Amino acid sequence: MIADLQCVVLDCPDPSELAGFYRSILGGAVNQPDRRWSLDEDWATLHIPSGFVLAFQRVADHRPPRWPDPARPQQFHLDFGVADLDRTQEQVPAGGAEVLDAGADGRSRRVYADPAGHPFCLVRH
């Protein structure tokens, strides 16, 4: 091993807004002081309870992915494990997510887009 994963960085138009959105799902601390990063209006972080860090950087002309459109691919997505998919079906959109695939066929996952358009999945444990 030559490195360890420091964080995952998501491009977006509003770093503070997106950090707050993911805090509503994962908990944690937005913009916790950390010697690894300088915080400003173009960069925000979310230190989640598991110890992992998500970071968000402002991109002036952010073009969100359009799942599942291959002309504007998702490039990557995040999967979050949940115990109760039905409960999250109400909570996540209330926090600002858009439902992309409600899993109507009984699948154990549902697909959403965050406020900046990044797809993410909630997957039943």
C-alpha positions in Angstrom: 0.0 0.0 0.0 1.4 3.4 -0.9 -1.6 5.7 0.1 -4.8 5.9 2.0 -8.1 7.4 0.9 -8.4 10.9 2.4 -11.9 11.8 1.1 -14.2 11.8 -1.9 -14.7 15.2 -3.5 -17.9 16.1 -5.3 -18.0 19.1 -7.8 -21.1 21.3 -7.2 -22.4 24.8 -7.5 -22.8 25.4 -3.7 -20.4 23.5 -1.4 -22.1 24.5 1.9 -25.5 23.5 0.7 -24.4 20.1 -0.5 -22.4 19.4 2.7 -25.6 20.2 4.7 -27.7 17.9 2.4 -25.3 15.0 3.0 -25.2 15.8 6.8 -29.0 15.3 6.9 -28.4 11.7 5.6 -25.2 10.7 7.2 -24.9 12.9 10.3 -21.5 14.4 11.2 -19.9 17.8 11.2 -19.8 20.3 8.4 -16.5 22.2 8.1 -14.9 20.6 11.1 -11.4 22.1 11.5 -8.9 19.8 9.8 -5.2 20.6 9.0 -5.6 18.8 5.6 -7.9 21.4 4.1 -8.5 25.1 4.0 -12.2 26.0 4.1 -13.7 28.8 2.2 -16.8 29.6 0.0 -15.4 27.3 -2.7 -14.7 24.2 -0.5 -16.7 22.5 2.3 -16.2 19.2 4.1 -18.4 16.7 6.0 -16.7 14.5 8.6 -19.1 11.6 9.1 -19.2 9.5 12.3 -17.5 6.5 10.6 -14.4 8.7 10.2 -14.8 9.1 6.4 -14.7 12.6 4.9 -16.8 13.9 2.0 -15.6 17.2 0.4 -17.4 19.5 -1.9 -15.8 22.0 -4.3 -17.4 24.8 -6.2 -17.4 24.5 -10.0 -18.5 27.7 -11.8 -20.3 26.0 -14.7 -21.3 22.8 -12.9 -23.2 20.5 -15.3 -24.9 17.8 -13.3 -25.1 14.2 -14.5 -28.4 13.2 -16.0 -29.0 9.6 -14.9 -29.3 7.4 -16.8 -28.5 9.5 -19.9 -25.1 8.4 -21.3 -24.6 11.9 -22.9 -24.1 13.3 -19.3 -23.0 10.2 -17.3 -22.9 9.9 -13.6 -19.2 9.1 -13.6 -19.5 7.6 -10.1 -22.2 7.3 -7.4 -22.4 6.8 -3.7 -24.2 3.9 -2.0 -25.6 4.2 1.5 -26.9 1.3 3.5 -30.2 1.8 5.3 -32.4 -0.5 7.4 -35.8 0.8 6.2 -36.1 1.8 2.5 -39.8 2.9 3.0 -38.9 5.4 5.7 -36.1 6.9 3.7 -38.5 7.2 0.7 -40.1 10.1 2.6 -37.1 11.5 4.5 -34.5 11.9 1.7 -36.7 13.8 -0.8 -37.8 16.1 2.1 -34.1 17.0 2.5 -33.8 18.1 -1.1 -33.1 14.9 -3.1 -34.9 14.0 -6.3 -36.2 10.5 -6.8 -34.7 9.0 -9.9 -35.8 5.4 -9.4 -38.2 4.5 -6.6 -37.5 0.7 -6.9 -41.2 0.0 -7.8 -40.3 -3.6 -8.7 -39.4 -4.6 -5.2 -35.6 -4.1 -5.6 -33.5 -3.6 -2.5 -32.2 -0.2 -3.7 -33.6 3.2 -4.7 -31.8 5.8 -6.8 -31.9 9.6 -6.0 -30.0 12.7 -7.1 -28.6 15.1 -4.6 -29.3 18.9 -4.9 -26.3 19.2 -7.3 -27.6 16.3 -9.5 -25.2 13.6 -8.4 -26.9 10.2 -8.3 -26.7 8.1 -5.1 -28.4 4.9 -4.0 -30.0 3.9 -0.7 -29.5 0.1 -0.4 -31.3 -2.1 2.1 -28.8 -3.7 4.6 
